[in-house]
C-alpha cells in the first residue's frame, strides 16, 4: 500500500526529480505569487526548492539529478499531433522558473538533464534504469502518475497528489492502486482507458472496469489481442461481448496509444554516479544564488556540507556569511529588499472525504444539523456535458467537507 514513510537508508539512493512536474505544482498551489524587489516572479522556483530541500532532509540521498522538458516537439507529438493539444498556454513567467532553478542547482553540483524530442518522463526512465544497472536504488519525485510504470524492486516513486498528500509507491502499492495490476501494466491500462491529461483517447467504449478485467485475465497486449475471442467469456465482465468487439475494432487505436503511454528507457543520456553524487558543494555559493532571487526561506533550510567554508564571493568582491542561526547577511550591510512571506495561517478545518466510512460520518453530521450549504466541482461549465468531480458541504463557518468522486488519481468515494 502507499506510505508516507521515508525510504532513506545507509545505502546509495538516487533522488531523480521531475523538474517540470514539481515546478508546475508549486506554481498553481498558491494564490499569492512571490515577486522579488525587482519584479521577478519566483513562485515556482521557491516551491521547487522548498520541496527539494524537504525531501533531501527526509530521504538523505547520496545522488541527485533533475530532469526538465525542452520546448522542442517530442516524438509523441510528431506521431500523434493531438497529443496534449488540449492544454492551454502557460504563463511565460512559469517558463522563467527553469533558468532560475538551473542557476541554483549548478553550484549545488546537481546535474540537469534535457533532451530534445523526448519528455522528462523518458529521461527519468532511462536514468533510473542505468542506476539500477549500477546497483543504486532510485527514488523518483514527481506529480505524474504515468511514471508509476517505472516502479520496481529497485525504484520507488514519491508522488504529490492533488490534495497535498505525499505517497511513496513500491510495486505492491502500484498493484493496489490498479486493482491487482502491477507497474508493468500501467502503460497498457492508460492505453485502453485513455488519459485525458495527455489527450490520449484510449479505446472508445472500454472503461476502467473492462480494461482492467481483460488485462487481468488475458495479460499484456500481445497476448490480449491474440486471444480476443476469450474476452466474451470473462466471468463477471458486464458487456463482455461488446468489449471484445470494441477492442477488435480499435486495435490500431490501442497500439498507437500504447506507444504514447510507454516511457522510453534508452534515451542517449548517461547516468554518471560520480557527477550526481550529492552533498559536497560550496554552500556560500549556493546561498548567494538563492539570495540573488531573494529565496530566503530556501537559504535558511539549506543543509550544511562537510567542506562548507561558509563564504562565497561575487564579481564585486562582496562576500556572504552564514551566522549561527542560519540567516544569510550581506557583509556590506545591504538590507534585504524582499523576504518570502510566512506560510498562510489555516482558514479553517477542511476534510477530504475519500472513503465510505468518512462519508457516513459526514452524512450523520449533516442530518443532525438539518441544513447545510453545498457546491459542486465539475469538469466544465456546461451542465449537459460536464462530469462531476466532487462535492463540497458545510454546516458552519470555517469547517467543510470535500467529497472526491471523479478525480483521475488518488482515493475517492465510489460514484455510480
N, C-alpha and C positions, 0 to 999 in steps of 0.2 A: 504494500500500500504506500501511498505518498507519505512523506515525512518532512518535518521542518527541522530535523536534527542535522548537525554538521557532519561532514564527511572527512574533514581533515585528520590526517594521521601522521606518523613519523615518516612514512614512505613518500616517495615522489608523487606529487599531484600537479597536474597541468590544468590551470584555470583558463578556459578558452571562451572568450566573450564575444557575443553577437552585438557588435557596437551599435549598429543602426537600430536594432530592436530595443536596446536599453535606452538610447537617446530619445527615440520616439515615445516610449512610455513615460519617460521623465518629462518630456515636453508637454504632453497632454494631461499629466497627472495633477498639475497645479493651475489655479485660476489666475493668480497674480505672478507674472513673469519677473525674473531677475534682470534688471537693467543696470549696467555699470555707470559710473560717473561720466563716462564719455558717450553714453547712449547705446552701448553694445548689449545685445540680449545674450545672456549666458545660461538661460534656464536649462537647456538640455545638457550642457557640459557640467553644470552644477549637480544635476540629478544623477548623471552618469557617475561622477566622481564619488558622490555620497554612497551609491550602491556598490561601486567598485571597492572602495575602502572598507565598507562593512563586510563584504564577502572575503576580502583579504584578511581582515581581522579574525573572522569566524572560521575560515577554512584553512588558513595558513598554507597557501600553495607554494610549491618550490619553483614552478614555472608558470609564466603568464603570457598570453598573446591576445590581441584584439583583431577582429575582422570587421571590415566595412564593405558595403556595396559601392560600386562605382556608378557614374552616370551613363556609362555605355550600355547599349541594348544587350540583353542576355540571349543565350541560345534558345531559351524558352520563349522569349518574345518573338524571336525570328521564326520559330517553329509554329507558334500559336499567337497571332497578333492580338487576340483578345485577352491574353494573359495579363492580369492586374489592370486591365484597361479601365475598369470602373472606378479606380482610385482617383481622388481629387488631387490637384496640385497642392503641394505642401508649402507652407510659409518659407520664403527664401532664407529667413533668419534661422530656420531649423537646420538647413544645409550648412550654415556657417558654424554650427557647433562642432562639426567634424574637424576642420583645421585647428580650432581651439584645443580640442582634445589631443590631436596629434602633437601639438606643441607642448602639452603637459606629459604625455606618455613617453615622448622621446627621451627627456632627461631621466625618466624613471627606468629606462632600459627595457621598456615593453615593446616588442616588435608588433607592427601593424601590417596586416595582410589585406591586399585588394587585388583583384584580377579581372580585367575587362572580359565581358562575355559570360561571367559566372556570378552567382549570388554569394553573399556571406555564408549561407547555408552550405554551399558546396565547398567553400574553403574550410569551414568547420568540420565537415565530413571527412575531408582529405587529411587535415592536420590531426584530428583525433585518431584516425586510422594509423597514421605514421607514429604517433605517440605510443599507441598500443604495441606496435611492432618493436618499439624501443623499450618496452617494459614499463611505461609510465602511465598511470591511471589519469583519466581526464574527467573534469567537471565542466560541463557546458553551462554558461549563464546566458539565458535568453528569455524572450517572452513568446516565442514561436513554437507552437505545438508540432509543426512539421518535423522538427528536429528530434522528436521522440523516436523516430526510426533509427537514430544513431546509438541509442542506448544498448549497452551490452554489459557483460560482467566486468569490463574494464572502463566503461564510460557511463557516467551518470549525468543527469540533467537537472539543473536548478531553474525553475520557471516561475516568473512572477505572473499571477493571474490578474484578471480584470478587477478583482475585489481587493487587491493589495496583499494577497496572501502569497507565501513562498512555499513551493512544493519541490521536493527532490525526488526524482524518478530513477528507480532502478528497473531491471526487466520485469519484475513482478508487479511493480506499480503501473507500468505501461499496460501490462496484461489486464490488471484490474480496471483500468480506465476504458479499455476497448473490449470488454465482455469476454475476456479469456484469450484474445489475440495479442501476441507479443509484438515487440518493436519491428520484427521482420515483416509484419503485415501492415504497418502504418501507411506506407505509400499506396498500397492496394486498397485499403479502406477509403482513403481520400479520393482515389481514382474512381471508385464505384459510387461513393456518396456525393462526390463533388466537394469543392472548397470555395465557398462564397468569397472569402477574403482575398483569394488569388484569382477569382473569376474562372475557376475550373468547373465546368458544368456537371461532370460525372455522367452516369448512365441515367437517362430520363426514366422516371417512374420507379427506380430502385432506391428505396430509402435505407435508413440506418439499419433497421432490423433485418431486412432481406440481405443487404450487403454483408453484414457480419455473419449471418447464418450460412450463406453459400461459401464464404471463405473458411469458416469453421469446419464445414462438412467436406468440402472438396479441395481445400488447400489453395496454393498460390495460382496466379493467373494461368500458367502453362497447364496445370492440372485441371483447373476450373473450366477453362474453355474447351478442353478436350473431352470433358465429361458433362457437358451442359445438359444432356438428356436426363441426368440424375437429379437435377435441381428440382424437378417436379415431384420427386419422391422424398424430399427433405421433410422430416416429421416436424410438425408444429409451425411450419412456414406458411403463413396465410398468403394466398395468391401465388403459390409456388410455380404453377404453370405459366402464369403471366410473367413472373420474374424471369423464368427460363427464356421465354420468347423475347423479352426486352434485352436481355444480355446477348442473345444471339443476334438480334437486330443491330445492336450498338457495339459490336466487337471492336471496331476501329476507334470509336469514341473512347472506349475503355483503355485501349492500347496507347492512344495519344495522351490521355490523362495520366497514365502510369509514368510515361517519360517526364511529364511536367512535375509530378509529385515526388519522383525519386531523386534524392540528393546524390549528386556526383561525388565520388570519393577518390578521383585521380586527377584533380586539377594540378597543373605543373607548378606547385609551390612546395617548399620543403620545411619541415619541422626541424629546427636546429636546437637541440636540448641546451647547448651552451649559450646560444644567443637569447633564449627565452627564460633563462634562469633568473629568478626574481629575488630582490631584496638588497642587493649591493649597489645602491645608486647614491648620487650626490644629493642629499636631502635639501641642502641650501639652494641648489639649482632648481629643484622641483618646487620648493616654496616660492621662489622668485617667479617661476612660470605661473603658478596658481595666483599669486598676487597681481600679476600683470592683468589678470581678468577679475581681480577682486573677489576671488573664491576663498574667502576667509574661513568658512566652515570646513572646507576640504583641507585647507592648510593646517587647521587645528587638529585634524584627525590623521594627518599623515604619519605613518609609523616611522620609528627611528630605525636606522640601519647600523650594521656593525662598523662600517667605515665612515659613518657620518661625522663630518667635520663641523657641521652646524653653520657653515658660512658659504656664501656664494657671491660672485661679483658680476655686475653688468658692465656694459660697454662704457659707462661713465665713471666706473671705478667705485661706485657706491656698493655697499655690501649689506647683507641682511643677516640677522641672527635670530635664534630661537631661544626665548627665555624659559625659565623653569616651568612656567605654566603652559608652554606650548604656543604662546602667542607670537606672531611674527611682527617685528618692529623694524622700520627703516632707520638705519643709524644716522642718516642726515636729518632726522626729526620730522620728515614729511608726514603729515597726518593722513589717515586713511580717508579716502573720498567716498567709499561705499562699503557697506557691510551687508552680508546676506541677512535677511530677516529671520527672526526666531520662528520655529515651526508654529503654524497657526494653532490656537487653542481649540479643543474639540467644541463643535457647535451643539453637541447633544449626543444622545445614545442611539446608535443605529445598528440594527441587527439584520444580517443577511440570512434568509431562510432558504436552506438548500436540501432539507430532508423532511419526511413526513412527521417526525417527532416534533421538530421546531414549528412546523406548520400547524399542527394540532394545538400546540401551546399558544401560538398567536391567535388562532381562532377562538380559543377559550377566553382570552383577554378581550377580544373584540365583542364577543357575545355578552360578557359580563358588563362591559361599558354601555352597550346598547346603541351607540352611534360612533361613527368614525369617518375619517376622510380617506380617500384613496385616489390613486392616479395610475396610469398605465405607461409602460415603456414599450415602444413598437419599433419595427424596422423602417418605418416611414410615416408620412402624414396622411396617406390615403387609407381610409378605414376599410375600403373594399379589397385592397390588395396587400396591405401590410400584415406582418406576422407579429404575434405577441412575444415580447422578450421577457417582461417581468411586470410585477405589480407592487405598488407601494401603499402601505397603510399606516395611519397614525390615529391615536386617540387622545394625545395630549402634546403640549409643546415640548420640543427638544427630545422626542422619542418617536421612532418609526421603525417599521419593518420593510424590507425589500424581499419579495418572493421571486427568486430566479426560476424561470420556466422555459426559456427559449434561447439560452446562450449557446454558442458554438463550442465552449470549453468550460471546464470546471463542474463541480457538483451542482445539481439543481433538482427542484421538485418535479416529479413526473407529471406531464400535462397532456391530456387527451382532448 
